[in-house]
Amino acid sequence: MKWSLSQLKSYRETPLQFDEALDVKHSLMTRYPEIIDVKSVHVKGLASYSKDNVLITAKIEALLTLPSSRSLTPVDVPLAFQMTEYHVPEGTDLSRFDEETDTVVFIPEDDILDFDVAVEDNILIHIPMQILSEAEKDGSPLPTGKGWEVLSEDDLALQAAELKTVDPRLAKLKNLFPDQEDKD
Protein backbone atom coordinates (compact mmCIF):
# COMPACT_ATOMS: atom_id res chain seq x y z
CA MET A 1 0.00 0.00 0.00
CA LYS A 2 1.36 3.36 -1.02
CA TRP A 3 -0.19 6.74 -0.47
CA SER A 4 0.92 10.28 -1.19
CA LEU A 5 0.62 12.83 1.59
CA SER A 6 -1.50 15.04 -0.67
CA GLN A 7 -3.85 12.09 -1.32
CA LEU A 8 -4.27 11.57 2.45
CA LYS A 9 -5.29 15.24 2.95
CA SER A 10 -8.82 14.22 1.94
CA TYR A 11 -9.05 12.16 5.16
CA ARG A 12 -9.23 15.15 7.54
CA GLU A 13 -12.82 14.50 8.65
CA THR A 14 -12.94 10.71 8.59
CA PRO A 15 -9.80 8.60 8.72
CA LEU A 16 -8.86 6.11 6.04
CA GLN A 17 -9.61 2.64 7.39
CA PHE A 18 -7.76 -0.40 6.10
CA ASP A 19 -7.96 -4.11 6.84
CA GLU A 20 -5.75 -6.09 4.49
CA ALA A 21 -3.50 -9.07 4.08
CA LEU A 22 -0.11 -7.96 2.78
CA ASP A 23 2.20 -9.95 0.55
CA VAL A 24 5.62 -8.92 1.86
CA LYS A 25 7.17 -12.42 1.92
CA HIS A 26 9.81 -11.84 -0.75
CA SER A 27 10.83 -8.46 0.58
CA LEU A 28 11.08 -9.64 4.22
CA MET A 29 13.08 -12.74 3.26
CA THR A 30 15.44 -10.59 1.17
CA ARG A 31 15.99 -8.08 3.98
CA TYR A 32 16.37 -10.74 6.71
CA PRO A 33 17.69 -13.99 5.18
CA GLU A 34 17.23 -15.96 8.43
CA ILE A 35 13.46 -15.98 7.82
CA ILE A 36 12.51 -19.40 6.48
CA ASP A 37 8.92 -18.52 5.55
CA VAL A 38 6.33 -15.78 5.94
CA LYS A 39 2.95 -17.48 6.21
CA SER A 40 0.73 -14.44 6.73
CA VAL A 41 0.81 -10.72 7.42
CA HIS A 42 -2.45 -8.97 8.30
CA VAL A 43 -2.82 -5.25 9.07
CA LYS A 44 -5.83 -3.37 10.36
CA GLY A 45 -5.81 0.29 11.20
CA LEU A 46 -6.43 3.94 10.46
CA ALA A 47 -4.63 6.74 8.64
CA SER A 48 -5.76 10.25 9.49
CA TYR A 49 -4.55 13.66 8.35
CA SER A 50 -4.30 16.66 10.67
CA LYS A 51 -2.03 19.67 11.06
CA ASP A 52 0.21 18.79 8.09
CA ASN A 53 0.91 15.27 9.34
CA VAL A 54 -0.47 11.80 8.83
CA LEU A 55 -1.02 9.62 11.88
CA ILE A 56 -1.07 5.90 11.20
CA THR A 57 -2.10 3.44 13.87
CA ALA A 58 -2.30 -0.21 12.98
CA LYS A 59 -2.47 -3.64 14.54
CA ILE A 60 -0.18 -6.08 12.81
CA GLU A 61 -0.41 -9.85 13.02
CA ALA A 62 2.15 -12.01 11.27
CA LEU A 63 3.19 -15.65 11.27
CA LEU A 64 6.86 -16.25 10.46
CA THR A 65 8.91 -19.42 10.34
CA LEU A 66 12.33 -18.84 11.87
CA PRO A 67 15.20 -21.12 12.94
CA SER A 68 15.45 -22.07 16.60
CA SER A 69 18.25 -20.18 18.35
CA ARG A 70 19.47 -23.43 19.84
CA SER A 71 19.05 -26.18 17.25
CA LEU A 72 18.15 -24.30 14.03
CA THR A 73 14.95 -26.35 13.64
CA PRO A 74 12.14 -24.37 11.98
CA VAL A 75 9.74 -22.77 14.47
CA ASP A 76 6.50 -20.93 13.72
CA VAL A 77 6.64 -17.56 15.49
CA PRO A 78 3.39 -15.58 15.74
CA LEU A 79 3.76 -11.82 16.09
CA ALA A 80 1.00 -9.43 17.16
CA PHE A 81 1.72 -5.80 17.96
CA GLN A 82 0.49 -2.24 17.59
CA MET A 83 2.34 0.42 15.62
CA THR A 84 1.85 4.18 15.67
CA GLU A 85 3.77 6.49 13.34
CA TYR A 86 3.60 10.08 12.19
CA HIS A 87 4.52 10.98 8.61
CA VAL A 88 5.21 14.66 7.94
CA PRO A 89 6.23 16.57 4.80
CA GLU A 90 9.80 17.77 4.44
CA GLY A 91 10.47 21.09 6.15
CA THR A 92 7.93 20.52 8.94
CA ASP A 93 8.80 21.85 12.40
CA LEU A 94 9.41 18.69 14.43
CA SER A 95 9.53 20.49 17.80
CA ARG A 96 5.84 19.80 18.38
CA PHE A 97 6.55 16.09 18.67
CA ASP A 98 7.62 15.16 22.17
CA GLU A 99 11.06 13.51 22.11
CA GLU A 100 10.58 11.78 25.45
CA THR A 101 7.60 9.67 24.37
CA ASP A 102 7.77 6.85 21.89
CA THR A 103 6.60 9.06 19.04
CA VAL A 104 8.01 7.86 15.73
CA VAL A 105 8.16 10.55 13.04
CA PHE A 106 9.10 9.93 9.40
CA ILE A 107 9.61 12.28 6.50
CA PRO A 108 8.47 10.37 3.39
CA GLU A 109 10.73 10.47 0.37
CA ASP A 110 9.15 12.25 -2.60
CA ASP A 111 5.94 12.78 -0.56
CA ILE A 112 5.09 9.05 -0.95
CA LEU A 113 4.27 6.99 2.13
CA ASP A 114 5.11 3.31 1.51
CA PHE A 115 3.12 1.52 4.21
CA ASP A 116 4.42 -1.95 3.23
CA VAL A 117 7.98 -0.89 4.11
CA ALA A 118 6.77 0.52 7.44
CA VAL A 119 5.09 -2.80 8.24
CA GLU A 120 8.23 -4.73 7.25
CA ASP A 121 10.40 -2.51 9.47
CA ASN A 122 8.11 -3.08 12.43
CA ILE A 123 8.00 -6.85 11.87
CA LEU A 124 11.80 -7.01 11.79
CA ILE A 125 12.00 -4.99 15.01
CA HIS A 126 9.59 -7.38 16.76
CA ILE A 127 11.39 -10.63 15.91
CA PRO A 128 12.47 -12.10 19.26
CA MET A 129 16.15 -12.61 20.04
CA GLN A 130 15.59 -16.13 21.41
CA ILE A 131 13.41 -18.57 19.51
CA LEU A 132 12.87 -22.05 20.94
CA SER A 133 10.79 -24.97 19.70
CA GLU A 134 8.19 -26.47 22.05
CA ALA A 135 10.52 -29.40 22.83
CA GLU A 136 13.35 -27.02 23.70
CA LYS A 137 11.05 -25.00 25.96
CA ASP A 138 9.99 -28.21 27.72
CA GLY A 139 13.60 -29.03 28.60
CA SER A 140 14.73 -31.45 25.91
CA PRO A 141 18.47 -32.26 26.01
CA LEU A 142 20.76 -29.64 24.56
CA PRO A 143 22.34 -30.45 21.19
CA THR A 144 25.69 -32.24 21.11
CA GLY A 145 28.01 -33.40 18.40
CA LYS A 146 31.35 -35.05 17.86
CA GLY A 147 33.70 -33.17 20.18
CA TRP A 148 31.26 -30.41 21.16
CA GLU A 149 28.20 -29.78 23.29
CA VAL A 150 25.94 -26.89 24.20
CA LEU A 151 26.04 -25.99 27.90
CA SER A 152 23.38 -24.21 29.91
CA GLU A 153 24.48 -21.26 32.03
CA ASP A 154 24.22 -23.41 35.18
CA ASP A 155 26.42 -26.14 33.68
CA LEU A 156 28.94 -23.54 32.57
CA ALA A 157 29.09 -22.08 36.10
CA LEU A 158 29.66 -25.56 37.56
CA GLN A 159 32.40 -26.23 35.04
CA ALA A 160 34.09 -22.91 35.89
CA ALA A 161 33.92 -23.72 39.62
CA GLU A 162 35.58 -27.08 39.01
CA LEU A 163 38.42 -25.42 37.14
CA LYS A 164 39.03 -23.00 40.05
CA THR A 165 39.69 -25.76 42.56
CA VAL A 166 43.40 -26.44 43.08
CA ASP A 167 44.77 -29.92 42.71
CA PRO A 168 45.91 -30.90 46.24
CA ARG A 169 49.22 -32.18 44.83
CA LEU A 170 49.96 -28.67 43.55
CA ALA A 171 48.81 -26.87 46.73
CA LYS A 172 52.26 -27.38 48.31
CA LEU A 173 53.85 -25.32 45.51
CA LYS A 174 52.09 -22.26 46.90
CA ASN A 175 54.55 -22.25 49.81
CA LEU A 176 57.60 -22.51 47.54
CA PHE A 177 58.08 -18.72 47.36
CA PRO A 178 56.58 -17.33 50.58
CA ASP A 179 57.93 -13.80 50.01
CA GLN A 180 55.71 -13.26 46.94
CA GLU A 181 52.14 -12.11 47.47
CA ASP A 182 49.20 -13.88 46.01
CA LYS A 183 48.41 -11.82 42.88
CA ASP A 184 45.20 -13.62 41.95
Solvent accessible surface area in square Angstrom, and as a share of the most:
residue,aa,sasa,rsa
1,M,44,0.19
2,K,133,0.56
3,W,22,0.08
4,S,25,0.16
5,L,7,0.03
6,S,69,0.44
7,Q,98,0.43
8,L,2,0.01
9,K,87,0.37
10,S,92,0.59
11,Y,64,0.24
12,R,140,0.51
13,E,161,0.72
14,T,100,0.58
15,P,50,0.31
16,L,33,0.17
17,Q,137,0.61
18,F,13,0.06
19,D,82,0.43
20,E,75,0.34
21,A,83,0.65
22,L,21,0.10
23,D,134,0.70
24,V,6,0.03
25,K,84,0.35
26,H,151,0.67
27,S,40,0.26
28,L,0,0.00
29,M,59,0.26
30,T,89,0.52
31,R,110,0.40
32,Y,77,0.29
33,P,105,0.66
34,E,92,0.41
35,I,4,0.02
36,I,79,0.40
37,D,36,0.19
38,V,12,0.07
39,K,103,0.44
40,S,60,0.39
41,V,4,0.02
42,H,66,0.29
43,V,0,0.00
44,K,118,0.50
45,G,14,0.14
46,L,70,0.35
47,A,0,0.00
48,S,33,0.21
49,Y,7,0.03
50,S,59,0.38
51,K,156,0.66
52,D,77,0.40
53,N,12,0.06
54,V,0,0.00
55,L,52,0.26
56,I,0,0.00
57,T,37,0.22
58,A,0,0.00
59,K,89,0.38
60,I,0,0.00
61,E,78,0.35
62,A,6,0.04
63,L,55,0.27
64,L,0,0.00
65,T,11,0.06
66,L,2,0.01
67,P,32,0.20
68,S,0,0.00
69,S,66,0.43
70,R,76,0.28
71,S,44,0.28
72,L,131,0.65
73,T,64,0.37
74,P,90,0.57
75,V,22,0.13
76,D,72,0.37
77,V,15,0.09
78,P,101,0.64
79,L,17,0.08
80,A,70,0.54
81,F,21,0.09
82,Q,113,0.50
83,M,7,0.03
84,T,65,0.38
85,E,7,0.03
86,Y,55,0.21
87,H,12,0.05
88,V,0,0.00
89,P,43,0.27
90,E,154,0.69
91,G,77,0.74
92,T,29,0.17
93,D,100,0.52
94,L,77,0.38
95,S,92,0.60
96,R,109,0.40
97,F,25,0.10
98,D,82,0.43
99,E,168,0.75
100,E,163,0.73
101,T,74,0.43
102,D,141,0.73
103,T,47,0.27
104,V,64,0.37
105,V,43,0.25
106,F,86,0.36
107,I,83,0.42
108,P,19,0.12
109,E,144,0.65
110,D,123,0.64
111,D,57,0.30
112,I,75,0.38
113,L,3,0.01
114,D,45,0.23
115,F,0,0.00
116,D,36,0.19
117,V,66,0.38
118,A,10,0.08
119,V,0,0.00
120,E,8,0.03
121,D,45,0.23
122,N,20,0.10
123,I,0,0.00
124,L,41,0.21
125,I,131,0.67
126,H,73,0.33
127,I,19,0.10
128,P,54,0.34
129,M,191,0.85
130,Q,118,0.52
131,I,17,0.09
132,L,31,0.16
133,S,23,0.15
134,E,121,0.54
135,A,60,0.47
136,E,19,0.08
137,K,125,0.53
138,D,121,0.63
139,G,62,0.59
140,S,40,0.26
141,P,127,0.80
142,L,46,0.23
143,P,36,0.23
144,T,91,0.53
145,G,35,0.34
146,K,204,0.86
147,G,88,0.84
148,W,134,0.47
149,E,104,0.47
150,V,57,0.33
151,L,63,0.31
152,S,45,0.29
153,E,152,0.68
154,D,111,0.57
155,D,65,0.34
156,L,101,0.50
157,A,64,0.49
158,L,115,0.57
159,Q,82,0.36
160,A,51,0.39
161,A,55,0.42
162,E,121,0.54
163,L,149,0.74
164,K,170,0.72
165,T,102,0.59
166,V,104,0.60
167,D,46,0.24
168,P,107,0.67
169,R,194,0.71
170,L,99,0.49
171,A,49,0.38
172,K,163,0.69
173,L,107,0.53
174,K,149,0.63
175,N,115,0.59
176,L,111,0.55
177,F,126,0.53
178,P,112,0.71
179,D,127,0.66
180,Q,127,0.57
181,E,145,0.65
182,D,108,0.56
183,K,182,0.77
184,D,170,0.88
